[in-house]
Amino acid sequence: MRLSTKEDVEAPIDFVWELLSDFVVWERAALRRGVEVQRLDHTPAAGPGMGWLVRFGYQGKPREIDLRLASIEPGQRLVLEGHGYSVRAHLALEFVELGPRRTRVGVISEVKPTTIAARVLVQSLKLAKGKFQRKLETRVAGFAADIEDRWKAGTRA
């Protein structure tokens, strides 16, 4: 199942990139939402191969995903790949400079089943694809608004 959205942010691309590529902030945000995150590598700088073991509950069952930074093109693109017991996931963030203080952020996510049980689950999720699409759009719009507020306030953290 593939979902995608784009959102324009009233902030320079360097500022947007800096915030969205800060993986420590993402780890803390996940922890605040009750997701268990364990860093799998010890690399000090962001780069391909960074990895996390992510544990969370979904539909009353514990889930686990091995998430890796597959590629990074500073200021342009971040690609994360994940795999769990029965699914593979792909998440790409793309950054386009629209002007000196305007950036478009594109988010593309894709989940592919690797087992028959997962295929049934993903098929049932496709029936509610509109709901998931709206959730993604709302979440990305929220991130964009937060980034804009930080830009206006002159803060990064």
N, C-alpha and C positions, 0 to 999 in steps of 0.2 A: 504494500500500500504506500503510495507516494502522496505527500502533502507539500505544498510550497506557498510562500507568501513573500511580499516585498513591502518594505516600509521606508519612507523618507524621514531622515533625521536632520533637524536643524542644528548641526554641529559639524566641524571639520572632520574629514576622514581620519586624520591621525588620532584625534581625540576618541572617535568612535572605535577605531581599531584597538587603541590602548585599553579601553574598558572591556571590550568583548573578547580580547585575547588574554585577559588576566585570569588564568586558570585557578589561582588560589581563591579568587572571589567566587568563581563558579562552585568550587568545592564547598566553601562556607555556605553558599546559598542552598545547595543540595542538602547539607546537614541540617539547616534550619527547617527544611521541609520534611524531615524525618527519613531522609535517604542516607544510607550508610555508604561512605566513600573511603576507599583505601587506595593510596597511591602505590603503584606497582613498580615504578622506576625511581631513580634518585638523580635524574639529570637536573642541574640547576637552571638551565635555560629552556625556554619553550622550543620544542622541535619535534620532528617526527619520531615516533617511538614512545613518547610520553604515554603513560597508561594508568588507568584506574580500574579498580574492581568496584562496581556499583551494585548495591543490594537495596531492594525496595519491595513493597507489597503491591500487588495488582490483582484485582478480582479475588481477594481473599487468600492469595497464595504468595509465598516469598519468591521473588525473582532475582536473578543475578546476571549482570552483563559485564563482560570484559571490554572496556572502552579504550581505544587508542587514538592518538593524534596521527592520522595517516599522512597529512601534508599541510604545510603552512607556507603561504606566499604573503609576506608582510604587506599589510595595507590593501590586500586584494582578496584573499581567500583562506579559509580554515576548513579542513575536512577531517571529520571524526568517523571512525569505523568501530562498530561494536558487534559482539556476538554473545549469545547466551546459549542456553541448553537447546533451544529449538528455533531461534530466530537470528537473523543477521540484520544489522541496522547501519544506515549511512546518514550522516548529517553534514551538510555543507553550509557555510556562511560565506556569502559573497558581498564584497564592498565595492561600490562605484561612486566616485566623486562626481557630484552633479554641479558643484560650484565651490567657491572658497569656504562656505559655511553650510554646505548641504551635502548629505551622504545618503545613498540608497543602500539598504541592507537587504539582501535576499537570503531567505532561509529555505533549504530544500531538505526534507527528511524522507527516508524510505525504509520500510521494514519488509523483510522477505522471510517467509517461513522456511525451515529446513526439515521439518517433520510433518507427518500427516496431521497430528493433533494441532500443531501450530498453524497449519494451513486452514483448518476449521476455525481457529481463533481469529486469524487475520481476515478470513472471509466474513465472519460475523462483524468484525470491526469495520469492514468496507460498507456494511449496511448503514453504519452510523458515521460515514466519512464526513458528511456535512457538519456534524456536531464537532468532530475532531478538527476540521478545517477552521471553524469559527474559533475554537479554543486556541489554536495556533496563532491565528490572526490577532486575537485579543492579547495573548501573551507577548507577541512580538511588538505590538503597538504599545504595550505597557513598558517594555524595555526601551523603546524609542523615546517615550515620554520621560522616563527616568534619566536617560542619557542627555536629553535636551535640558532637563532641570539642572543636572550637574554642570553642563556646559555654561548655562546662564549664571550659576552660582560660583563658577570658577573652581570646582572641586573635581577630583578624580576618584576618590575613595568613597 
